[in-house]
Amino acid sequence: MSLTQSDYTDIGTLVGWAMRPTQRPGRTPEYQRVLSRYRSENELRAATDAFLHGLSVHVLSDGDYGLVLGVEPESPLAFRISDMAGITDDRQKLLAGLILTGLAAYAYPSAEEVEDDRVRRVSELDFDLWLRDLCRRLRSHDAAGEPIPEQGLDDAWRVYLDMPSVVQSDAGGKPGKLRRSCTRYWVRNVLGWLNGQGMARPDTASEGGWTLTERFRVHAKEIALERAYTFIAEIQRRAASANGTYDGSDAS
Amino acid sequence: MDVLFEEEDEPAGEPARRLDGRPLEDERPLEFESAGLSVYEPSFPARVAAFLRFAPIIETVRAARHKEWPPDTYDVVTLALAVIDMVVARQGLDLEATRGDVHAAVRELACRAAPDRPAEEHSEVGAFVLDALLNRAGREGPFRYVTSDYAAREGGHLRRQVPFSLLVEHDDASRDENVLRATPDAINALIGGLDFDVEDEQVATELILERQLTRGAFDSARKSAERARLLSVRLADDLDRVLKQTRRDLRTVESEWTSTVPERLDSARAHIRERLRAERRLLDSVESALASQDPKVLTAALRIDRLLRECQRRHEDLHKRVIGARGVFLDEQERQSFRAPAPVDRPDPHRQVLQPTLELGCDDASALTRRFVTDMCGPHVRRLPRLYRLINDLWTRPAGREEADEAIEEIELAEAAAPLVGPAVTGVAARAVTSAGLPARLSTLIHACHHDTEEESAEVRRQGSELLCLAVLWAYSPEDAGDDTALADDLMRSVLGPRVAVDTDGTRLPPPAWAGDDLIVAPDPDTLADTPPAPTLLTASSAPPAFPARVTVGRLIEEEPR
């Protein structure tokens, strides 16, 4: 049986809903209907996947949270970090990226935790202190200070550590308002962005508290962590072979 | 008695010789050898680093010379150390020092140093010292100094960086405001200029305290008690960190648990037991001072008594946590270690992704995190502007910063300015718009203002019509009015509505009282294209009393003497 015009309309409707990450099928019968069709009808599913494939997009999950889509970097629909509100320079891009990577590791400290779909709560304050502490430990620091390596001080963690945790405005300012020159501002900014992406919700029970949604876990688990790991492995492999060329030793 | 040095008589006639056999007359300044100089000793860089903790304060002194304060008036070093002391005195307590508290205290000290100078200068000195300690010039980041290490490499040289902060701001969740805290670097620099072991320092502090109490030196004893409390807080913080990490992810502190934590817990337990005993002993000593007739001694004794009781409470609380720590470890081990293993190909988010990412160079880390953000986000549909909306939007002056922008940079809020136009006048103008109904010509609106039945005063009705004219002209062609632009926009919208559109078809207002175009006012741009409304004949009563108002396209009302 070939697909009819109305089937293609449903495919469009489904993809349209999937493009709105804050929408859930449970709240909209129409979304629920087209998602059910996607789950149960192979032909419609294959056509939807093929259409998305053409856009360099693929389905990560079709559960009760809706159709969660992953995007290839070359897709016209790919989100760029510069699209994030408030980011104006490379340093801020790196900072926001580190915070997002840090949030995934904070919420899911181990590979087993990524499998566990229980709700993860993040407090802005605790997360900032945790990531700051992690960066501080990377600094080979003793009473005599820190040796400056040959290649200079270029490590990513320094970007986080160089920025103070909290900066308030001059002359006292309004309490609770953070300046963009502090890491707490960027933690809040990234969590706010995740909120807009349907991946985090403000936790009304606590000040500065957030809940990460299942969508966040799906993205981290199905696509982001794996690719980041591959990227790091590739860099380490390159470094190892470069070291091998020069001194015959392998990178540790 | 031990003889430290034994002198041997030189054999007569023999020229004096060095130990290596060279005669002393050959003595020339020897080249300094590596082994002989302390700069080559491994401990030297640490001495340099310890010394550098004072560098920011010395630099502050130098910077203060460039200020326009009279020379040798304010002792910046004393003020800076006083600030650190003030912060330390309340650190870890319920009411930690805020910037405002400390600033007020330094201002007071500056005032006492130079009572003849203006209060603004005292305030400026306070802010200057505080900002210097917070490193405001470096965006409140750490101070950084590069040092030379001649001991690390044989015959070579290694550069080292010494980063540290003195004061930092923390967000106090319970108070919803920022508090100041002194870093260990500042505390150590203040206490002894050297790094120290928390427990040894505490033992030393309590010994000093006990001695001071027996000597009757209550004021110093109070200071020692304050210091003892601070050290207890640091110990508690250290243990808290391990326990928190254990609950979150045991593996990140697993090595600490297998190596140092049990030992630290044991020694902490012994330490707390010892401290509780010592504090009880000190309390006994203080009790005798509480009976003193000397009000000074009594006040100091009361304060020490309170401090020691608080220390005792803190230690008891810490003791409970220390006792429960091993249980936390076992529970978390059971919860975290004995769960179903993850699929073998799944990377570990902490160890295999975050940790190596942080260690990458900035370029690689940027490339990785850019990709990570793209992967973590679903499809992103960029909003395309609709052409007809776009043109209108381009023509319209932005009403104000959007909410998103507001979140980016905080805006200093001042008290709301008093309204320039009274509510009665605005009421006349707004009622005229409602009663005439848009679209309408300016003449109709002016007429409606002058025939407003709710306003009794003819003067207010006239002011209402002038306001309306101004609002209509503003809507037709807003000008840059500096800080008042937003105010004018708001006023115009409150009178004419949020999407008002104004245009002219060349019809003139009736002379001689009026001059200029009888503008068409529509509720929105779409309605403007409809048939233009009919003008209203303005009577003499609608004209301004003293001189004619000229309504000119592109200009506000120009007034000329009759």
HADDOCK unambig.tbl for C-alpha pairs under 7 A between the chains (distance, minus, plus):
assign (segid A and resid 19 and name CA) (segid B and resid 379 and name CA) 6.06 0.50 0.50
assign (segid A and resid 69 and name CA) (segid B and resid 378 and name CA) 5.39 0.50 0.50
assign (segid A and resid 69 and name CA) (segid B and resid 379 and name CA) 6.76 0.50 0.50
assign (segid A and resid 70 and name CA) (segid B and resid 375 and name CA) 6.55 0.50 0.50
assign (segid A and resid 70 and name CA) (segid B and resid 378 and name CA) 5.30 0.50 0.50
assign (segid A and resid 70 and name CA) (segid B and resid 379 and name CA) 6.99 0.50 0.50
assign (segid A and resid 71 and name CA) (segid B and resid 375 and name CA) 6.41 0.50 0.50
assign (segid A and resid 71 and name CA) (segid B and resid 378 and name CA) 6.04 0.50 0.50
assign (segid A and resid 71 and name CA) (segid B and resid 379 and name CA) 5.97 0.50 0.50
assign (segid A and resid 73 and name CA) (segid B and resid 374 and name CA) 6.57 0.50 0.50
assign (segid A and resid 77 and name CA) (segid B and resid 379 and name CA) 4.96 0.50 0.50
assign (segid A and resid 77 and name CA) (segid B and resid 380 and name CA) 4.99 0.50 0.50
assign (segid A and resid 77 and name CA) (segid B and resid 381 and name CA) 6.01 0.50 0.50
assign (segid A and resid 78 and name CA) (segid B and resid 374 and name CA) 6.17 0.50 0.50
assign (segid A and resid 78 and name CA) (segid B and resid 379 and name CA) 5.71 0.50 0.50
assign (segid A and resid 78 and name CA) (segid B and resid 380 and name CA) 5.84 0.50 0.50
assign (segid A and resid 79 and name CA) (segid B and resid 374 and name CA) 5.15 0.50 0.50
assign (segid A and resid 79 and name CA) (segid B and resid 377 and name CA) 6.49 0.50 0.50
assign (segid A and resid 79 and name CA) (segid B and resid 379 and name CA) 6.75 0.50 0.50
assign (segid A and resid 79 and name CA) (segid B and resid 380 and name CA) 5.34 0.50 0.50
assign (segid A and resid 80 and name CA) (segid B and resid 374 and name CA) 5.98 0.50 0.50
assign (segid A and resid 81 and name CA) (segid B and resid 370 and name CA) 5.94 0.50 0.50
assign (segid A and resid 81 and name CA) (segid B and resid 373 and name CA) 6.28 0.50 0.50
assign (segid A and resid 86 and name CA) (segid B and resid 408 and name CA) 5.99 0.50 0.50
assign (segid A and resid 94 and name CA) (segid B and resid 366 and name CA) 5.20 0.50 0.50
assign (segid A and resid 94 and name CA) (segid B and resid 369 and name CA) 6.68 0.50 0.50
assign (segid A and resid 97 and name CA) (segid B and resid 369 and name CA) 4.61 0.50 0.50
assign (segid A and resid 97 and name CA) (segid B and resid 370 and name CA) 6.43 0.50 0.50
assign (segid A and resid 97 and name CA) (segid B and resid 373 and name CA) 6.37 0.50 0.50
assign (segid A and resid 98 and name CA) (segid B and resid 369 and name CA) 6.43 0.50 0.50
assign (segid A and resid 101 and name CA) (segid B and resid 354 and name CA) 6.16 0.50 0.50
assign (segid A and resid 102 and name CA) (segid B and resid 354 and name CA) 6.09 0.50 0.50
assign (segid A and resid 104 and name CA) (segid B and resid 349 and name CA) 6.77 0.50 0.50
assign (segid A and resid 105 and name CA) (segid B and resid 349 and name CA) 4.78 0.50 0.50
assign (segid A and resid 105 and name CA) (segid B and resid 350 and name CA) 4.76 0.50 0.50
assign (segid A and resid 105 and name CA) (segid B and resid 354 and name CA) 6.40 0.50 0.50
assign (segid A and resid 108 and name CA) (segid B and resid 349 and name CA) 6.64 0.50 0.50
assign (segid A and resid 109 and name CA) (segid B and resid 249 and name CA) 6.05 0.50 0.50
assign (segid A and resid 109 and name CA) (segid B and resid 349 and name CA) 6.13 0.50 0.50
assign (segid A and resid 109 and name CA) (segid B and resid 350 and name CA) 5.43 0.50 0.50
assign (segid A and resid 110 and name CA) (segid B and resid 348 and name CA) 5.10 0.50 0.50
assign (segid A and resid 110 and name CA) (segid B and resid 349 and name CA) 5.93 0.50 0.50
assign (segid A and resid 110 and name CA) (segid B and resid 350 and name CA) 6.43 0.50 0.50
assign (segid A and resid 111 and name CA) (segid B and resid 342 and name CA) 5.72 0.50 0.50
assign (segid A and resid 111 and name CA) (segid B and resid 346 and name CA) 5.98 0.50 0.50
assign (segid A and resid 111 and name CA) (segid B and resid 347 and name CA) 5.97 0.50 0.50
assign (segid A and resid 111 and name CA) (segid B and resid 348 and name CA) 4.56 0.50 0.50
assign (segid A and resid 111 and name CA) (segid B and resid 349 and name CA) 6.47 0.50 0.50
assign (segid A and resid 112 and name CA) (segid B and resid 341 and name CA) 5.85 0.50 0.50
assign (segid A and resid 112 and name CA) (segid B and resid 342 and name CA) 4.50 0.50 0.50
assign (segid A and resid 115 and name CA) (segid B and resid 342 and name CA) 6.88 0.50 0.50
assign (segid A and resid 143 and name CA) (segid B and resid 46 and name CA) 4.97 0.50 0.50
assign (segid A and resid 143 and name CA) (segid B and resid 49 and name CA) 6.69 0.50 0.50
assign (segid A and resid 144 and name CA) (segid B and resid 45 and name CA) 4.72 0.50 0.50
assign (segid A and resid 144 and name CA) (segid B and resid 46 and name CA) 3.60 0.50 0.50
assign (segid A and resid 144 and name CA) (segid B and resid 49 and name CA) 5.31 0.50 0.50
assign (segid A and resid 145 and name CA) (segid B and resid 49 and name CA) 6.27 0.50 0.50
assign (segid A and resid 145 and name CA) (segid B and resid 160 and name CA) 5.89 0.50 0.50
assign (segid A and resid 145 and name CA) (segid B and resid 161 and name CA) 5.46 0.50 0.50
assign (segid A and resid 145 and name CA) (segid B and resid 162 and name CA) 4.30 0.50 0.50
assign (segid A and resid 146 and name CA) (segid B and resid 160 and name CA) 4.91 0.50 0.50
assign (segid A and resid 146 and name CA) (segid B and resid 161 and name CA) 4.79 0.50 0.50
assign (segid A and resid 146 and name CA) (segid B and resid 162 and name CA) 5.94 0.50 0.50
assign (segid A and resid 147 and name CA) (segid B and resid 158 and name CA) 6.80 0.50 0.50
assign (segid A and resid 147 and name CA) (segid B and resid 159 and name CA) 5.85 0.50 0.50
assign (segid A and resid 147 and name CA) (segid B and resid 160 and name CA) 3.98 0.50 0.50
assign (segid A and resid 147 and name CA) (segid B and resid 161 and name CA) 6.09 0.50 0.50
assign (segid A and resid 148 and name CA) (segid B and resid 159 and name CA) 5.41 0.50 0.50
assign (segid A and resid 148 and name CA) (segid B and resid 160 and name CA) 4.98 0.50 0.50
assign (segid A and resid 148 and name CA) (segid B and resid 161 and name CA) 6.19 0.50 0.50
assign (segid A and resid 154 and name CA) (segid B and resid 361 and name CA) 5.20 0.50 0.50
assign (segid A and resid 154 and name CA) (segid B and resid 362 and name CA) 5.83 0.50 0.50
assign (segid A and resid 155 and name CA) (segid B and resid 358 and name CA) 6.84 0.50 0.50
assign (segid A and resid 155 and name CA) (segid B and resid 359 and name CA) 5.56 0.50 0.50
assign (segid A and resid 155 and name CA) (segid B and resid 360 and name CA) 5.58 0.50 0.50
assign (segid A and resid 155 and name CA) (segid B and resid 361 and name CA) 4.46 0.50 0.50
assign (segid A and resid 155 and name CA) (segid B and resid 362 and name CA) 5.76 0.50 0.50
assign (segid A and resid 156 and name CA) (segid B and resid 358 and name CA) 5.05 0.50 0.50
assign (segid A and resid 156 and name CA) (segid B and resid 359 and name CA) 6.08 0.50 0.50
assign (segid A and resid 156 and name CA) (segid B and resid 360 and name CA) 5.84 0.50 0.50
assign (segid A and resid 156 and name CA) (segid B and resid 361 and name CA) 5.57 0.50 0.50
assign (segid A and resid 156 and name CA) (segid B and resid 362 and name CA) 4.84 0.50 0.50
assign (segid A and resid 156 and name CA) (segid B and resid 365 and name CA) 6.25 0.50 0.50
assign (segid A and resid 157 and name CA) (segid B and resid 358 and name CA) 4.75 0.50 0.50
assign (segid A and resid 157 and name CA) (segid B and resid 359 and name CA) 6.47 0.50 0.50
assign (segid A and resid 162 and name CA) (segid B and resid 141 and name CA) 5.42 0.50 0.50
assign (segid A and resid 162 and name CA) (segid B and resid 142 and name CA) 6.70 0.50 0.50
assign (segid A and resid 163 and name CA) (segid B and resid 141 and name CA) 5.39 0.50 0.50
assign (segid A and resid 164 and name CA) (segid B and resid 140 and name CA) 5.76 0.50 0.50
assign (segid A and resid 164 and name CA) (segid B and resid 141 and name CA) 5.26 0.50 0.50
assign (segid A and resid 166 and name CA) (segid B and resid 169 and name CA) 6.03 0.50 0.50
assign (segid A and resid 166 and name CA) (segid B and resid 170 and name CA) 6.08 0.50 0.50
assign (segid A and resid 166 and name CA) (segid B and resid 171 and name CA) 6.69 0.50 0.50
assign (segid A and resid 167 and name CA) (segid B and resid 169 and name CA) 6.88 0.50 0.50
assign (segid A and resid 172 and name CA) (segid B and resid 100 and name CA) 6.96 0.50 0.50
assign (segid A and resid 173 and name CA) (segid B and resid 412 and name CA) 6.88 0.50 0.50
assign (segid A and resid 175 and name CA) (segid B and resid 176 and name CA) 6.21 0.50 0.50
assign (segid A and resid 175 and name CA) (segid B and resid 177 and name CA) 5.04 0.50 0.50
assign (segid A and resid 176 and name CA) (segid B and resid 176 and name CA) 6.41 0.50 0.50
assign (segid A and resid 176 and name CA) (segid B and resid 177 and name CA) 6.61 0.50 0.50
assign (segid A and resid 177 and name CA) (segid B and resid 410 and name CA) 6.46 0.50 0.50
assign (segid A and resid 179 and name CA) (segid B and resid 409 and name CA) 6.27 0.50 0.50
assign (segid A and resid 179 and name CA) (segid B and resid 410 and name CA) 6.67 0.50 0.50
assign (segid A and resid 180 and name CA) (segid B and resid 408 and name CA) 6.79 0.50 0.50
assign (segid A and resid 180 and name CA) (segid B and resid 409 and name CA) 6.79 0.50 0.50
assign (segid A and resid 181 and name CA) (segid B and resid 139 and name CA) 6.93 0.50 0.50
assign (segid A and resid 219 and name CA) (segid B and resid 376 and name CA) 5.22 0.50 0.50
assign (segid A and resid 220 and name CA) (segid B and resid 376 and name CA) 6.29 0.50 0.50
assign (segid A and resid 223 and name CA) (segid B and resid 375 and name CA) 6.27 0.50 0.50
assign (segid A and resid 224 and name CA) (segid B and resid 372 and name CA) 5.59 0.50 0.50
assign (segid A and resid 224 and name CA) (segid B and resid 375 and name CA) 5.00 0.50 0.50
assign (segid A and resid 224 and name CA) (segid B and resid 376 and name CA) 5.74 0.50 0.50
assign (segid A and resid 225 and name CA) (segid B and resid 347 and name CA) 6.81 0.50 0.50
assign (segid A and resid 225 and name CA) (segid B and resid 349 and name CA) 6.57 0.50 0.50
assign (segid A and resid 225 and name CA) (segid B and resid 353 and name CA) 6.92 0.50 0.50
assign (segid A and resid 226 and name CA) (segid B and resid 347 and name CA) 6.31 0.50 0.50
assign (segid A and resid 228 and name CA) (segid B and resid 353 and name CA) 6.42 0.50 0.50
assign (segid A and resid 228 and name CA) (segid B and resid 368 and name CA) 6.44 0.50 0.50
assign (segid A and resid 228 and name CA) (segid B and resid 372 and name CA) 6.49 0.50 0.50
assign (segid A and resid 229 and name CA) (segid B and resid 347 and name CA) 6.60 0.50 0.50
assign (segid A and resid 229 and name CA) (segid B and resid 352 and name CA) 6.47 0.50 0.50
assign (segid A and resid 229 and name CA) (segid B and resid 353 and name CA) 5.62 0.50 0.50
assign (segid A and resid 231 and name CA) (segid B and resid 368 and name CA) 6.90 0.50 0.50
